[in-house]
């Protein structure tokens, strides 16, 4: 059976004076942990995201480009596969304006005519080799692989991850989840992964569900289920215009799919890197240059010290892989 698959990517133009003024007016904050300008700055790589989709995923149904009424000048908004969606088009008015990725991501199931099966990308996650629908969904189930581990509390983001784990533990038993679908949990695991299953899988409590920072395959119906059973938490998350330590993230949707057994076991097709540690010869550039996987994430961070240098290094490599303008560009 063929299943329609959509891609979703949010984007913000951090240099837009209208957006910056609105952000300051509604938050009263110019910079704060987890919401600094670093979280929004543009690496000028978006056109390569679209080029990668056109070249390496021509089978995709629609691309949902989600913005706060912004778009790059070069974007062809009349492209038949493009759905340019503004926050006001799908996020309930009571949650707007929002400057939190969680406020946006928790409402993706409301995107007009979004497919039951969709793949969520951050704008720092790129296709760099040919893909097929089965890389993301098989028999209508999201391709994914559970990873367990210990969560060490060391700051803002791990606090949020603790919130996610609390949600999972209130609805699932790890031991019972594994028992219900043992082959799904075992298939594709590394030796280290199998050892963790043996150690942690004896208990009901989930220690931590490690989510890869690459693309994520979601089902619209899972979003709807989470809104039903965790409305208060999600409502509180969406009601905050900025990300706080009290929010929960859409990784909860992924966890629900995993612990309910609604996934197809498959190892990640890509890898994530932090730009702050990048050099001309390090693993991230080599991975991109040699296209060692189908997907790469080049994650910005507040530790980035050589933004302009690293930005140019990345643009140079993308230009070698995807030099031709896509039909998404004017």
Secondary structure, DSSP 8 states (H G I E B T S, - for coil): ----EEEEEE---TT-HHHHHHHHHHHS-S--TTSSGGGT---S-HHHHHHHHHHH-TT-S-EEEEESS---TTB-TT-TTEEEEEHHHHS-GGG-S---HHHHHTTGGGSTT--SEEEEE-TTEEE-S---GGGTEETTEEEE---B------SHHHHHHHHHHHHHHHH--HHHHHHHTHHHHHTT--HHHHHHHHHHTTSSS---B---SS-EEEEHHHHHHHHHHSHHHHHHHHH-SS--TT---THHHHHHHHHTT-EEE---SEEEEEGGG--TTSHHHHHHHHT-SSEEEEE--TT-S-HHHHHHHHHHHHHHH--S--TTB-
